[in-house]
């Protein structure tokens, strides 16, 4: 496998709104920036297919909006992140006009049923409304000399004693390996809805950023909370027993990942030099999120991650080239291309089936435990996957990513024996604040095993905990607890 090396100050992984906003911000701070994405410029990503709405937060409504975010998340939000998101959205959203984004204020009930508020609307092309954000930001990034590497699949983060030092990436066009040295890395790869058999996300939404960060030693948070597109009537019927579990599994699918890489207010992860933005980052929304807030979050967190990474890069020493790790990755990918084995498609189909049937909208202890065991047994098949082209090699790498992320989600869902927000345990149908006003923090140990830390929520700004619900405003309402 041919290899080439490039170096930069800041590497951004992901070409959606969060990654582009981060790249622009880092470049405006004087950094050399490379933006790499396995998705081509002409292909839809999560930003491209948004419904077109984004949060509008007037400066005199920051506190009210913050409260809405925390209440919608059933009090599991990192309140400092939620406050920062609400406060920054007031400035960062209208600021998009500076980059050529067309936007207007429209009245909407998207955030909460029965409540009409103004939201920003982005009038993009039909079916890809989010291009109204993505294309101007991409042009702004190019204007600021950001090097954009489309069809470039980041397969591994390189780490040294000081933290993340760059990445390896597969050139999906030419087929070679790119070793990228960087003083800071921003992961903005979107969520993991694509690991479910039923979902509405663009192809490739396979949780890449979660796996990259997890393998690099970073912590993940709230990974058990995935938004499933069930109507309120269906959700009520599921919990009351009127809707069978098989019928529930015939619903529309997975939509959004509420959890992600655990970050602080600078959008720094627990691993030095690694930042996260957009759906790849967790902590802001807790167990459920407001309608329209995904777009607000990609802009705010992209701005913050870009600024934070730029500041870190300015102080960082020359990154370690991590030659041994690059060679290991090169040998691993070359081995997949040279061996006789099974195709990735069959393995990824099994992962998606397990995740939907046993870790999807219908969750019970026995099915979750079975899912963990079945996913673990797929390790052997992952080791036998072969590929005959760069496209098949991408699928092979995605299969291992999907397995790692699926195990994290299933294990966290098994640990949380309550129902709250978008986590629905039919064997534990009520929220339990006494036991579960807690976040689950997942970390990969040095031996490769998964550990979970149960962390009490810090009620730093909103100390009074109100009623917690099952469901989210996105589904059109809530299942009220029976107690």
N, C-alpha and C positions, 0 to 999 in steps of 0.2 A: 504493500500500500504506500503510495507516494505521500510525502509529508512536507508541509511548509509551515513556517513560523511567522507570526505577526505579534506586535506588542502595542499596547495602548494604556491610557490612564484608567479609563472606565469601560468595562464590557457590559452591555445591556443584552439580556437574553429575552427575546419576545418583541414582535413588531406591532402589537396592538396599541391602544390608547395609552396604557400605563407605561409601556416600554418607550414609546415615542416621546411622551411628555418627560420621562426621566432623561432620555438622551438629549433632548433639547436643553433641559435645565443644566445638565452636566457640561454640555458644550458652552452654554452661556457663562459658566464659571471658568472657562479657559481650558477645559480638559480636552484631550484627544479622546474620542469616543468611537467605539465599534458597536454596532447593533447587529446581532445575529438572530436569525429565526428560521426554523425549518419550514415555515409557511412562506410561500412566495408572495410577492406584492399583489398579484392578481387573484389570490385565493382568499376566501373569507376567513376571518378569525372571530373571536368572541366580540371584539369591538365592532366589527363590520355589521354583525347581525343583531345589534341591540334594537329594542323597540323604538328608539329615538328619543327617549326621555332621560333627563338628568336633573339632579337635585338643584333646586333654587333656594338659597338660604340668605334672606336679607339680613343685614348686620344686626338689626334689632330683634331677630328671631333665632339667633344662634343657640341660646339656652333652651328654647322650646324644641328646636330641632334635635339638639343633643339628647334631650329627654326622650323624644320619639325613638331615636336610634337605640338607646339603652332599653327602653320598655319593649320595643319590638324584638330585641335580642334576649328578652327574658332575664335581664340583669347579668348576663355572662360576658358582656362586652368589657374590654379593657377601657375603663372610663376616661383615661387620659388620651388614648387613641381616638375614642369616640368624640371627645371634646375638641381635640385638634382637628379632626375631620370636619366637624360642624363649623368651627371657626374659620378654617382655611377655605372651605367651600364658598363662603361668602365672597371671597376675592378671586379664587382660582377659576371658578366657572366662568364669570364674565370676562376674565382675562384671556380666554380662548380666542376672543375676537381679534386680539393682537396678532394671532398666528393665522388669521384668515378663515376661522371657523364661522360658518353661518349659523345663527341660532336666534330663537325668539322665545318669548314667554307665552305659555298657553296654560289655561286652567285644566287641571287633571284630578282625577280621583285615584290615580295609580298608587300613591303612597299608602293610603288606608281607605277601605270602603266607607262611603258616606261622608268622607272629609274631602272637600275640594280645596286644592292649593295650586298655586302657580308652579309649574316646572319648566325647565328649559327644554325646548324641542329642537332637534337637529334634523333638518329636512334633507336627508340624503337620498340616493336612488332607491327605488322600490326594492324591498328585500334586503337591502344593505344600507340602512339608514345611517349606521355608524361610520360609513365612509365619509360622511360630512365632517367627522372629527379626524379620522385616520389620515385622509389624504392631505389636508392642510398641515397637520403635524409632521407628516413624512416630508413634505416639501420644506417645512421649517428646519427639520433635522438636516436635510441635504444642504440647505443654504448655509448651515453652520458647520459644514464639512464633517458631519457624522458619516462614518463609513458604514454603509448598510449592506450586510451580507445576507441576501435572501437565500432560501433553500440550503441553509446551513444549520445543521442539527447539532446543538451542543449536547454531548453525550456524557461528560464528566466535568466536575469542578476540580481544579488542581489545588492542593492544599499544602501549606508549609507550617512551620511552628508558629508563624505570625498570623496564619489564617488563610483565606482563599487567595490564590495567586494567579488565577486565570482559569482556562478551560480547554478541553479538547472538543473539536467540532468536526462533524462529517460533512464534507462537501457533497450534497446530494446530486449535483450536476456532474462534476468531474470525477467524483468518487474518491478523492483523496482525504487525508486527515489534516486538519488545521490545528496547530498548537498556538493558543492565544495567551500571552502573558498580560496580566492586568493588575493594577494596584487596588482596584475595587471592582466588584461584580454586582449587578442588579438583576435579580430574577423577576421577570414580568411575563410569565408564560401562561397565565390564565389558570383555570381550575381543572377538575378531574371528572367532569360529568361524562366524558367519553369512555370511561371504564365500565359504564353500565350498558346493558344490552338495549335499553330504551332510554333515549335522551334526545335533546334538541340542539346540541352544540355542533359547531363545525368539526369536520374531520381533524383529528390530531389533538383534541382536547383531552390529553391522557395523563395529566398531572405531572408533567415533566419537571417543573420547578420544585414540586414537593420532593420528588425522588432525588433530584440533584442536591438540594439542600440537606435532606435527611442523610444521604450517604456522605456528605461533607461534615457531618456532625452537628448540624443546626437543629434546633428544636422546632417541632410543629405543634399547633394548638387548635382545639375545637374541631378536629378532623371528623368527628362523628356526625356533624351537621351538614347534610346535603339537602338542597331544596328539590322536592319532587312535585311534579305538576299534577296534583290531584285537586279536583274542585272541592269546595268546602262541603258540599253535599256528600261527595264520595268519602271524604275524610271522616265526617260524622258517621256515615254508614259503616265504615271499616271498624271504628272503635265500638260501635253499638252491636256489631255482629250481623247487621243487615246485608252488608257487602262482603262477599266471601273473599278470602285471601287470594284465590286465583283471579277473581274479578278485579281486585285491586292491582294485581300485577299486569293487567291489560290496559292500565292507564297510560298517560302520555310519556312519562319518563323523567329522568334527572335533568336539572336545569342549571344549578349554581352551587358552588362550594363555599360555605360560609367560613370554614376554617382555613388554615394555611401555615405558612412559615411565621413563627413567633417573632415579632419585631417590637422595637421601642419607638419613641416619638420621632426619631430620626430615620425610621424604617430600617434600622440595623438589626440583623439577626444575632443569635447567640454565638455565631462563628465570625471571627474577625474578618473584616473586609467584604462581608456578604450582606446585601440589602435586598429587600423585596417590595414589590408594588402591585397594586391591583388585586385580582382574585388569588394571586399566588401568595399574598400576605394574609395572615389571620389576626384575630384579636379585636377588630373594630366592631364586628356585627354580632358576636356571640352566637346564639342558636338560630337566628333568623334575621333577615334584613328588610328594610323598607324598599318599596318599589321606587325605581329611579336612582337609588343610592349607589348602585354598581357603577354607573357612569361618573357620578360625583367622586366616588372613591378612586377610580383609575386616574383621574386628573389630579386630585389632591395627593394621593400617595406617590404617583409618578413624580410630581414636583418635589415632594419631600425626599424621596429616595435619590433623585438626581442631585439635589443639593447636598444631601448627606454623603453620598458616595464621592462627589467632587471634593468636598472638604477633607474626606479621609484620604483620597488619592494624593492630594497636595502634600500631605504629611507622611505618606507611606514611602518606605525604601524601595529600591529596585526589586521587583518581584523575583522570587526563586523560579527558575525555569522548570523545576520539577520533572527533570528528564526521565527519571525512573517511572513516574506515573504516566507520562506520555507514551513511553515504550510499552507499558502494560496495556494501555488502552488500544494502542496500535495493534499489538499482538492479539488482543481479544477480538477486535473487529475483523482482523485478517483471518482468524480462525473460523469465525462464523461464515465468511465467504468461501473458505476452502474445504470445509468438512461436508460430509453427507449426513443429512439429518431430516428433521421435520420442518414443515413450513410454519411460519409464525401465525398465519391466519387462523389455523385450527386452535392454537393455544390461546390467542387473544379472544376468540369466540367463547372458549370455555371460561376465561376470566370474566368476561362481560355477563355471561349467563349466571355464574355464581353470584356476582355482585348484585345483579338485579333480583334474582329469586330469593336470595338469603340475606342481603345487606341493603336492599332497596327500601321501598315504602313499608314493607311488612317485615318487622324485626322481632325476633324472639330469641331467648338465650340459646335454645337448642339449635336453631338455624344459624345463628351467628357463630357459635362454636364449630358447627359443621363447616361453615364457610372458611373459617381460619384454617381448619385441618385440610380441606380440599385445596385451598390456595397453596399451602405449604407443600402439598404433594406435587404440585405443578412445577416445583423447582427443578426436578429432573428433566421435565420436558423443555423447560427454558434452556437448560444446558445442552439440549440436543438440536436446538433450532439452527437451521442453516439458511443461507441467502445466496442468490446468484446475481444480484444487481444492487445498486445503491438504494433503490426503492424498497426492495426486500430487506436490505440491511436496516433501513429505518424501521420497518415493521418489527424486526427482531429486537432492536433496542427498545422500542416502545413496549414490547411484550414484557420485558423485565421491569420496566418502569411501572407498567400497569399492575404487575404482581406486587411490587413493593408498596405502591400506594394503596392497592386494595387491602393488603394485610394491615396497614396502618388504620384505615377506616374501619375495617371489620373488628379489629382488636379494640379500638376506642369505643365503638358502638356496643360491643359486648360488655365493656367495663361500666358504662353508664346505664344503670338499671332504673331508669325513670323515663318518662316521655316529657319532652320540652321542645318548643319551637319546631324545628324540622327533623327532630329525632323521635321516631315513633316506635316505642317498645310495647307491643300488645300485651306482653306479660307483666308490664309495669306501666299501666295506662295513665298515671298521674304525675305531675311535676312534684318533686320532693326538695323543697328549699332547705330543709334541715340537713339533709345529707348531700345534696347536689347543687348547692350554690357554689359550684366549683368548676374550674377548667381542667381539662385533661391535657397534659403536655407530654408529647411523645418524642423520644430520642433514640437514635441507634447507638448501641454500645460498641466498644472496640472489637468485640467478638462477633459482631453482626446481629446480635439479638436485639429485640425491641423492648424498651422499658417505658412505663407510663408513670408520670408523677401527677398526683392529684393536688391541685393548687387552689387555695381559697381565693375567691374573687375579692379584689380590693375595691371597696365601695368608696372611692376617693372623693366623688362629687355628688353622687345621688345615693344617699345612704338608705332611704326608705324603699324597701322592696315591696312592690305591689303584686297583684295576681299574676301568676305565670301561666302561659297558655300552651296548647298543643296546636301546631299549625302556624301560619304566618299571614300577614296582611296580603302578601302576594297571591295566596290561594283564594282570597276573597273573604277571609274571616278566620275564626278560630274554633277549636273544640274547647269548650269551657270545662275545667276540671269538675269532677263530680263531687269532690269533698267540699 
